[in-house]
Amino acid sequence: MPCHPCCAAVAAIALAFTTAATSAWAASASAGAEATPAQPPRVARVKVMPGGSAETEAERDRRLRRECRGRPNAGACLGYAR
């Protein structure tokens, strides 16, 4: 029993598109591989922020002397308590 003419036409068109797409994909894949060498992925650069605290060394020294009065000579107050 022969196929319906519309089914045969649809099958022929589908086969033509599949063949054209496959040959185009193969051509672009081979051309792309030769034209550009593989490049490593781009790495984002880390921006370095200036200084961890906003106070200078002299300001820190004065603050610790003020805050460590009467405290035990240990921890952050080591060397500043009297």
C-alpha positions as CSV (number, residue, x, y, z in Angstrom):
1,M,0.0,0.0,0.0
2,P,1.7,3.3,-1.1
3,C,2.0,6.3,1.2
4,H,-0.1,9.4,0.8
5,P,1.5,12.0,-1.5
6,C,1.5,14.6,1.3
7,C,3.3,12.3,3.7
8,A,6.0,11.7,1.0
9,A,6.4,15.4,0.3
10,V,6.7,16.2,4.1
11,A,9.3,13.4,4.5
12,A,11.3,14.7,1.5
13,I,11.3,18.3,2.8
14,A,12.3,17.1,6.3
15,L,15.2,15.1,4.9
16,A,16.3,18.0,2.8
17,F,16.4,20.4,5.8
18,T,18.2,17.8,8.0
19,T,20.9,17.2,5.3
20,A,21.4,21.0,4.8
21,A,21.6,21.7,8.5
22,T,24.0,18.9,9.1
23,S,26.4,19.9,6.3
24,A,26.2,23.6,7.4
25,W,27.0,22.6,11.0
26,A,29.9,20.5,9.9
27,A,31.3,23.3,7.7
28,S,31.1,25.9,10.5
29,A,32.6,23.6,13.1
30,S,35.6,22.8,10.9
31,A,36.1,26.4,9.9
32,G,35.8,27.7,13.4
33,A,38.3,25.2,14.8
34,E,41.0,26.2,12.3
35,A,40.3,30.0,12.4
36,T,40.5,30.7,16.2
37,P,42.7,28.8,18.6
38,A,41.2,27.9,22.0
39,Q,41.6,30.7,24.5
40,P,41.5,30.3,28.3
41,P,38.5,31.8,29.9
42,R,38.7,35.4,31.1
43,V,39.3,35.8,34.8
44,A,37.8,38.7,36.7
45,R,40.3,40.9,38.4
46,V,40.0,41.6,42.1
47,K,40.2,45.2,43.1
48,V,42.3,45.9,46.1
49,M,40.7,48.2,48.6
50,P,43.0,50.7,50.4
51,G,43.7,49.8,54.0
52,G,41.5,47.8,56.4
53,S,40.7,50.6,58.8
54,A,40.3,54.4,58.4
55,E,42.4,55.3,61.4
56,T,46.1,56.0,61.2
57,E,48.6,54.3,63.5
58,A,48.9,57.4,65.7
59,E,45.1,57.6,66.1
60,R,44.9,53.9,67.0
61,D,47.7,54.4,69.6
62,R,45.8,57.3,71.2
63,R,42.5,55.4,71.2
64,L,43.9,52.3,72.8
65,R,45.6,54.4,75.5
66,R,42.3,56.1,76.3
67,E,40.2,52.9,76.2
68,C,42.6,50.6,78.1
69,R,43.0,52.8,81.2
70,G,42.3,50.6,84.3
71,R,41.9,47.4,82.3
72,P,44.0,44.2,82.5
73,N,47.2,44.2,80.4
74,A,46.0,41.5,77.9
75,G,44.4,41.1,74.5
76,A,44.1,44.4,72.5
77,C,45.2,46.3,75.6
78,L,48.5,44.5,75.9
79,G,51.1,47.2,76.3
80,Y,48.6,50.1,76.7
81,A,47.2,49.4,80.2
82,R,49.0,50.8,83.2
